Amino acid sequence: MSSVAPDLPLAATAPALCGPLQMMPAGGADTGVTAAATNGGNEMGMIALGGGLLAAAGSAYAVRRSMTAGR
């Protein structure tokens, strides 16, 4: 008997509990999607761009802070 609706069987309100448990195969699920091929240096360029933007933001913050400190 189900605790949610007494007139329904337990399997109708708890579908995860019905059926035997089976072990999953090793590795990821086969979805038919393949990973995109990398072209080599793209990752390093993005890391360098992110580092440059972070340095520029830090410099702008330091300049603005030094300008407002003198007021």
C-alpha positions as a Markdown table, in Angstrom:
| # | Residue | x | y | z |
|---|---|---|---|---|
| 1 | Met | 0.0 | 0.0 | 0.0 |
| 2 | Ser | 1.2 | 3.5 | -0.8 |
| 3 | Ser | 1.5 | 6.1 | 2.0 |
| 4 | Val | 0.5 | 8.9 | -0.4 |
| 5 | Ala | -2.7 | 7.3 | -1.8 |
| 6 | Pro | -3.9 | 4.2 | 0.1 |
| 7 | Asp | -5.9 | 3.0 | -2.9 |
| 8 | Leu | -2.8 | 2.8 | -5.1 |
| 9 | Pro | 0.0 | 0.3 | -5.0 |
| 10 | Leu | 3.4 | 1.4 | -3.7 |
| 11 | Ala | 4.9 | 1.1 | -7.2 |
| 12 | Ala | 2.5 | 3.7 | -8.6 |
| 13 | Thr | 3.7 | 6.4 | -6.3 |
| 14 | Ala | 7.3 | 5.4 | -5.8 |
| 15 | Pro | 8.6 | 4.3 | -9.3 |
| 16 | Ala | 12.2 | 4.2 | -8.2 |
| 17 | Leu | 11.3 | 1.4 | -5.8 |
| 18 | Cys | 9.8 | -1.0 | -8.4 |
| 19 | Gly | 11.9 | -3.4 | -10.3 |
| 20 | Pro | 15.2 | -5.1 | -9.5 |
| 21 | Leu | 18.3 | -3.0 | -9.0 |
| 22 | Gln | 21.0 | -3.6 | -11.6 |
| 23 | Met | 24.6 | -2.5 | -11.6 |
| 24 | Met | 25.6 | 0.2 | -14.1 |
| 25 | Pro | 28.3 | -0.7 | -16.6 |
| 26 | Ala | 31.8 | 0.9 | -16.2 |
| 27 | Gly | 32.3 | 4.2 | -17.9 |
| 28 | Gly | 29.9 | 6.9 | -18.9 |
| 29 | Ala | 26.5 | 6.5 | -20.6 |
| 30 | Asp | 26.7 | 6.1 | -24.4 |
| 31 | Thr | 24.6 | 9.1 | -25.6 |
| 32 | Gly | 26.0 | 9.1 | -29.2 |
| 33 | Val | 27.7 | 12.5 | -28.7 |
| 34 | Thr | 31.4 | 12.6 | -29.2 |
| 35 | Ala | 33.9 | 15.1 | -27.7 |
| 36 | Ala | 35.0 | 18.0 | -30.0 |
| 37 | Ala | 38.6 | 17.7 | -31.2 |
| 38 | Thr | 40.9 | 20.3 | -29.7 |
| 39 | Asn | 43.1 | 22.3 | -32.0 |
| 40 | Gly | 46.1 | 22.7 | -29.6 |
| 41 | Gly | 46.8 | 26.2 | -28.3 |
| 42 | Asn | 43.3 | 27.5 | -27.8 |
| 43 | Glu | 43.2 | 26.8 | -24.1 |
| 44 | Met | 46.5 | 28.7 | -23.5 |
| 45 | Gly | 45.2 | 31.7 | -25.4 |
| 46 | Met | 42.0 | 31.8 | -23.3 |
| 47 | Ile | 44.0 | 31.5 | -20.0 |
| 48 | Ala | 46.3 | 34.3 | -21.1 |
| 49 | Leu | 43.3 | 36.5 | -22.1 |
| 50 | Gly | 41.6 | 35.9 | -18.7 |
| 51 | Gly | 44.9 | 36.7 | -16.8 |
| 52 | Gly | 45.3 | 39.9 | -18.8 |
| 53 | Leu | 41.7 | 41.0 | -18.1 |
| 54 | Leu | 42.2 | 40.2 | -14.4 |
| 55 | Ala | 45.4 | 42.2 | -14.3 |
| 56 | Ala | 43.7 | 45.2 | -16.1 |
| 57 | Ala | 40.8 | 45.1 | -13.6 |
| 58 | Gly | 43.2 | 45.0 | -10.7 |
| 59 | Ser | 45.2 | 47.9 | -12.1 |
| 60 | Ala | 42.0 | 50.0 | -12.7 |
| 61 | Tyr | 40.9 | 49.3 | -9.1 |
| 62 | Ala | 44.3 | 50.4 | -7.7 |
| 63 | Val | 44.3 | 53.6 | -9.8 |
| 64 | Arg | 40.8 | 54.5 | -8.8 |
| 65 | Arg | 41.5 | 53.8 | -5.1 |
| 66 | Ser | 44.6 | 56.0 | -5.2 |
| 67 | Met | 42.6 | 58.8 | -6.9 |
| 68 | Thr | 39.8 | 58.7 | -4.3 |
| 69 | Ala | 42.2 | 58.4 | -1.3 |
| 70 | Gly | 43.5 | 61.9 | -1.9 |
| 71 | Arg | 40.1 | 63.6 | -1.7 |
